[in-house]
Amino acid sequence: MFVVAVEFVVKSEHAEAFERAVIENAEDSLRQERDCLVFDVCRSITGTQFFLYEVYEDADAFEHHLTLPHFLTFSEGSKDWVCSKKVNTFALVGDLRSPKESTSEG
């Protein structure tokens, strides 16, 4: 598995619009890209920092993601809102998440 961690700092006056746009991009990625397995969007308590955690089948799947219309729309539409962006990539060496059983009490 190929993991992408992206950190954004956005201009405060654009934080709400950025949040909407990045969530839409994440939803489209999960819906349209078979090899996009995880796309979590996190926002700092202060509100201007965002952290994306993405998992793809492999590096080729991520490279393909970068060419798709929903990503290009997000990237172009939000570029003036961003103060800084840092992208790191990793190989997933241990997936320790397990599905939790849902319990209902009645």
N, C-alpha and C positions, 0 to 999 in steps of 0.2 A: 504494500500500500504506500501511496505517496501523499504526504501531508504538507499542506501549505498553511502557514501562519502569517497573517497580514495585520499590521498595526497602522492605523490611520490617526492623525490628529487633524481635526477639521475646524474651520472658522466657526465660532460660536453662533453667529447669525445664520449659519447653514446647517446646524447640527440636526434639526428636526427633518429637514428635507433629505439630508444625507441618510439618516436612519431609514426613512421610507424607501429611498432608492436602493440601499444596500440590502434591505430585507426583500424587496421585489426581485433583485438579482439572485439572491440566495434561493428563493422559492422557484424561480425559473430554472436555475441550475439543477436543483433536485428533481424537478418535474421533467425537464427536457434532456438531461444528460444521464444516460444509463450508468456511466462510470463515475459519476459524482455521488459519493456515498454519504457524506456528512458535509453540512455547510451551516455552521453555527455562527451567529452574529452576537457579539457582546458589546455593551456600551459602559463606559466608566461612570462612576457615581457623579463625577464632575460634569459629565455630559459631552465633552468634546473629543474624547478618545474612544476609538472603536477597535475591536479585536475580532478578526475572522479566523475560524478554525475550519479548514476544508480537508476532506479526505477523498482521494481519487484512487481508482484501481492502479494507475501507474502514471509516470511523468507524461507520457503521450496523451493521456486523457486530460491532464491539466493544460497542456499546450493546446489541445483542441478547444477546451473551454475558453481560452483567450481569443479565439477567432469567431466565437458565436455572437449573433446579433444582440442577445440580451446583455452579454458582458460588455460589448462595445458601446451599447447605449448607456449603460451605467458608467463606464469609464469616461466616456466623452462628456456626459451630462453632469458628472460630479467633479471633474478635474479642477474647476475654479474654486471649489469649496474646500479643497484639501490643502492643509499647511505642510504636512509631511506624510510619507508612506514608506513603510519598511516591509519587505517580503522575505520570509525565510522558508526554506523547504527542508523536509525531513523524510526519512524512511521510518515507517511505523514498525517498531520492534516488539511491542507488546500492547495488545488491545485488551485491557482489563475490564472493560465495561461488559456487563451482562444484563440481559433483559430482566427487569424486575417484575415479579408476579404482582398483578393487581388484586387487591383484596377488597371485598365489599362487606361492610357490616350492616346488618339490617335488623 
